[in-house]
Amino acid sequence: MDKEYKKAPEIFTTKDLDYLKDIFGWHHTAYKVMMDALNYVEDEKVNKVISDCAELFNDNMQFVIHILKDGNQNE
């Protein structure tokens, strides 16, 4: 069952919402850890990697928000 969905479903089940909540939570926690780490790391190269990771986690959180907010409205 290797399906790739191109758009959000018309109706979200509670299982869908739980899954999205978990995804958002994982990325939010990772984002906070990365942002906190920036306060303690002095190496510029490491800070760049941490910043890139934080940006990725933030992008993923924004994607989940987009799914929940917009659904199929922006086709």
C-alpha positions in Angstrom: 0.0 0.0 0.0 2.3 2.7 -1.2 0.0 5.7 -1.8 1.1 9.2 -2.2 -1.7 11.7 -1.4 -1.6 14.9 -3.4 -4.2 16.8 -1.3 -5.8 16.7 2.1 -8.9 14.6 2.6 -12.3 16.3 2.7 -12.9 14.9 6.2 -10.3 14.2 8.9 -10.9 11.3 11.2 -9.9 11.4 14.9 -7.1 9.0 14.0 -5.9 11.5 11.3 -6.0 14.4 13.8 -4.1 12.3 16.4 -1.5 11.5 13.8 -1.1 15.2 12.8 -1.0 16.2 16.4 1.8 13.8 17.1 3.8 14.9 14.0 3.4 18.5 15.1 4.4 17.7 18.6 7.6 15.9 17.6 8.7 18.7 15.3 7.8 21.4 17.9 9.9 19.7 20.5 12.8 19.2 18.2 12.5 22.9 17.1 12.6 24.1 20.7 15.6 21.9 21.4 17.5 23.3 18.3 16.6 26.9 19.2 17.8 26.3 22.8 21.0 24.7 21.5 21.9 27.8 19.6 22.4 29.6 22.9 25.1 27.1 24.0 27.1 26.3 20.8 29.8 28.7 19.7 31.1 27.0 16.6 29.7 28.7 13.5 29.5 25.6 11.4 27.6 23.7 14.1 25.3 26.7 14.6 24.5 26.6 10.9 23.6 23.0 11.0 21.4 23.6 14.1 19.7 26.5 12.4 19.1 24.5 9.3 17.5 21.7 11.4 15.4 24.3 13.3 14.2 25.7 9.9 13.3 22.2 8.7 11.3 21.4 11.8 9.5 24.8 11.6 8.7 24.1 7.9 7.2 20.8 8.8 5.1 22.4 11.6 3.9 25.0 9.1 3.0 22.2 6.7 0.8 20.5 9.3 -0.9 23.8 10.2 -1.5 24.3 6.4 -3.1 20.9 6.2 -5.4 21.6 9.1 -6.2 25.2 8.2 -6.6 25.0 4.4 -7.4 21.4 3.6 -8.5 21.3 0.0 -9.4 25.0 -0.3 -6.3 26.0 -2.2 -6.5 23.5 -5.1 
